Amino acid sequence: MFKSTLAVTVLGAALCASYAPAHAGDGTDLLKFAPENSQIVMVFDVADARDSTLLQKGMTKLLDASADAKAKLAELGLDPLKDVNTIMFAGGGATDLSDGGPKDMVIIVEGSGLKDKLSKIPNAVKSAYQGVDIYTNKDTDAAFIGDRIFFAKKGKMKAEIDVVLNKGKGKGKNIATSKKAKALRDAIAKTDTKADLWATIMVPAKNQADMKKDQGMVAKTVSIGANFTADLGLAMQLGTDADATAAKLVGMVQAQLPQISQGAGAIGLTKAAKSLTVTQDGASVKMALTMTEAELMALVNLAKQFGGMGGGNP
């Protein structure tokens, strides 16, 4: 399955990166707040990209497509393009890419006028830990620490506060300093963290083992960068286990380019598919493409349609 769907999968990952829950300026200064067991880090420099009409239109359409997300922002009185400067998402605990994603997560929001926002969360239960107020609502914990808002899964905020304050059981257990996070730090070092949006993903060991068993090759990391200008520039780097693996994957993707172009054209992404480049850099596979405003809007509308067909929000 990995071999037959690789080309379409990697292109899809690059295209979808710009709509994932994203987050923070350059973001690297926030790594000290992310738990050491993180497997994925996604950062969105909203402040740097907010002047882009492409982003403004895309964000508006995505919020219109997700009534739940729009309602939650309204509850907090947050305008994502005005009040938010940077966002980071860090997740961990996933053992298989197909098992529903990270089991643990933390979201960090930087911006203006955030201090009193959490008190507006409806029906929130307030508690305190290490001198920090925690607001719990349904399945989420939220806290304001320093000048940032932190979100975690219910019951997980105390552990996150230890990490942020570098105290208790969380002392030294963050991406920036922990020995356990060295592989992720190395992968982040190869990611374009200057992009408006960037993400680094560690492929779980089980998936690596399955790839090795089924195809005799391994994808270990995925790095993604997106820049919002008049068009949307996307780049992705796949870190493999060997130069030979990278060469094999480049050949496979290039062989699938006609199929990719045909499929992309069917959903209004003809120019994006034609701009796609695939190259090898040692043990890494690099891909890049450019999506026009019209193509981005077409993709957002497609996401909205599928969300409606599913009876919920995308």
DANORLIN-V437781 format. One record per residue. N is the residue number from 1. RES is the residue in three letters. NEAR is the number of other C-alpha atoms within 10 Angstrom. Layout:
# DANORLIN-V437781
N|RES|NEAR + N|RES|NEAR
This chain:
# DANORLIN-V437781
1|MET|8 + 2|PHE|11 + 3|LYS|13 + 4|SER|11 + 5|THR|12 + 6|LEU|15 + 7|ALA|21 + 8|VAL|17 + 9|THR|13 + 10|VAL|17 + 11|LEU|20 + 12|GLY|13 + 13|ALA|14 + 14|ALA|21 + 15|LEU|24 + 16|CYS|13 + 17|ALA|21 + 18|SER|25 + 19|TYR|13 + 20|ALA|14 + 21|PRO|13 + 22|ALA|22 + 23|HIS|28 + 24|ALA|28 + 25|GLY|24 + 26|ASP|21 + 27|GLY|22 + 28|THR|17 + 29|ASP|10 + 30|LEU|20 + 31|LEU|18 + 32|LYS|19 + 33|PHE|25 + 34|ALA|25 + 35|PRO|27 + 36|GLU|25 + 37|ASN|20 + 38|SER|24 + 39|GLN|25 + 40|ILE|24 + 41|VAL|27 + 42|MET|26 + 43|VAL|29 + 44|PHE|31 + 45|ASP|26 + 46|VAL|26 + 47|ALA|19 + 48|ASP|17 + 49|ALA|21 + 50|ARG|19 + 51|ASP|13 + 52|SER|17 + 53|THR|15 + 54|LEU|20 + 55|LEU|23 + 56|GLN|15 + 57|LYS|14 + 58|GLY|20 + 59|MET|17 + 60|THR|13 + 61|LYS|16 + 62|LEU|20 + 63|LEU|18 + 64|ASP|14 + 65|ALA|22 + 66|SER|16 + 67|ALA|14 + 68|ASP|14 + 69|ALA|15 + 70|LYS|17 + 71|ALA|12 + 72|LYS|13 + 73|LEU|15 + 74|ALA|13 + 75|GLU|14 + 76|LEU|16 + 77|GLY|17 + 78|LEU|18 + 79|ASP|11 + 80|PRO|19 + 81|LEU|16 + 82|LYS|12 + 83|ASP|17 + 84|VAL|22 + 85|ASN|21 + 86|THR|26 + 87|ILE|29 + 88|MET|30 + 89|PHE|25 + 90|ALA|29 + 91|GLY|23 + 92|GLY|22 + 93|GLY|15 + 94|ALA|22 + 95|THR|17 + 96|ASP|15 + 97|LEU|13 + 98|SER|8 + 99|ASP|9 + 100|GLY|9 + 101|GLY|15 + 102|PRO|17 + 103|LYS|12 + 104|ASP|18 + 105|MET|23 + 106|VAL|23 + 107|ILE|24 + 108|ILE|25 + 109|VAL|22 + 110|GLU|23 + 111|GLY|20 + 112|SER|13 + 113|GLY|13 + 114|LEU|18 + 115|LYS|15 + 116|ASP|10 + 117|LYS|14 + 118|LEU|20 + 119|SER|13 + 120|LYS|13 + 121|ILE|18 + 122|PRO|13 + 123|ASN|11 + 124|ALA|17 + 125|VAL|12 + 126|LYS|14 + 127|SER|12 + 128|ALA|11 + 129|TYR|12 + 130|GLN|11 + 131|GLY|9 + 132|VAL|14 + 133|ASP|15 + 134|ILE|23 + 135|TYR|24 + 136|THR|24 + 137|ASN|16 + 138|LYS|10 + 139|ASP|9 + 140|THR|15 + 141|ASP|22 + 142|ALA|25 + 143|ALA|26 + 144|PHE|21 + 145|ILE|17 + 146|GLY|10 + 147|ASP|13 + 148|ARG|17 + 149|ILE|19 + 150|PHE|24 + 151|PHE|22 + 152|ALA|23 + 153|LYS|18 + 154|LYS|16 + 155|GLY|12 + 156|LYS|16 + 157|MET|22 + 158|LYS|20 + 159|ALA|16 + 160|GLU|24 + 161|ILE|24 + 162|ASP|20 + 163|VAL|23 + 164|VAL|23 + 165|LEU|16 + 166|ASN|16 + 167|LYS|14 + 168|GLY|12 + 169|LYS|13 + 170|GLY|19 + 171|LYS|14 + 172|GLY|20 + 173|LYS|24 + 174|ASN|24 + 175|ILE|27 + 176|ALA|20 + 177|THR|15 + 178|SER|16 + 179|LYS|13 + 180|LYS|14 + 181|ALA|18 + 182|LYS|14 + 183|ALA|15 + 184|LEU|21 + 185|ARG|19 + 186|ASP|10 + 187|ALA|17 + 188|ILE|22 + 189|ALA|13 + 190|LYS|12 + 191|THR|20 + 192|ASP|20 + 193|THR|24 + 194|LYS|15 + 195|ALA|23 + 196|ASP|26 + 197|LEU|33 + 198|TRP|31 + 199|ALA|28 + 200|THR|27 + 201|ILE|22 + 202|MET|21 + 203|VAL|20 + 204|PRO|18 + 205|ALA|15 + 206|LYS|13 + 207|ASN|17 + 208|GLN|18 + 209|ALA|15 + 210|ASP|14 + 211|MET|17 + 212|LYS|14 + 213|LYS|11 + 214|ASP|12 + 215|GLN|13 + 216|GLY|10 + 217|MET|21 + 218|VAL|23 + 219|ALA|24 + 220|LYS|19 + 221|THR|23 + 222|VAL|25 + 223|SER|27 + 224|ILE|27 + 225|GLY|26 + 226|ALA|26 + 227|ASN|22 + 228|PHE|23 + 229|THR|16 + 230|ALA|13 + 231|ASP|18 + 232|LEU|21 + 233|GLY|20 + 234|LEU|25 + 235|ALA|24 + 236|MET|27 + 237|GLN|25 + 238|LEU|21 + 239|GLY|25 + 240|THR|22 + 241|ASP|16 + 242|ALA|14 + 243|ASP|16 + 244|ALA|15 + 245|THR|22 + 246|ALA|25 + 247|ALA|18 + 248|LYS|13 + 249|LEU|25 + 250|VAL|20 + 251|GLY|15 + 252|MET|16 + 253|VAL|26 + 254|GLN|16 + 255|ALA|12 + 256|GLN|16 + 257|LEU|18 + 258|PRO|13 + 259|GLN|14 + 260|ILE|21 + 261|SER|19 + 262|GLN|13 + 263|GLY|15 + 264|ALA|19 + 265|GLY|15 + 266|ALA|10 + 267|ILE|12 + 268|GLY|17 + 269|LEU|20 + 270|THR|17 + 271|LYS|16 + 272|ALA|22 + 273|ALA|22 + 274|LYS|17 + 275|SER|12 + 276|LEU|19 + 277|THR|15 + 278|VAL|17 + 279|THR|18 + 280|GLN|20 + 281|ASP|13 + 282|GLY|14 + 283|ALA|17 + 284|SER|25 + 285|VAL|24 + 286|LYS|20 + 287|MET|21 + 288|ALA|21 + 289|LEU|21 + 290|THR|22 + 291|MET|24 + 292|THR|17 + 293|GLU|19 + 294|ALA|13 + 295|GLU|19 + 296|LEU|23 + 297|MET|18 + 298|ALA|15 + 299|LEU|19 + 300|VAL|19 + 301|ASN|16 + 302|LEU|14 + 303|ALA|18 + 304|LYS|21 + 305|GLN|14 + 306|PHE|14 + 307|GLY|15 + 308|GLY|14 + 309|MET|11 + 310|GLY|10 + 311|GLY|8 + 312|GLY|13 + 313|ASN|19 + 314|PRO|18
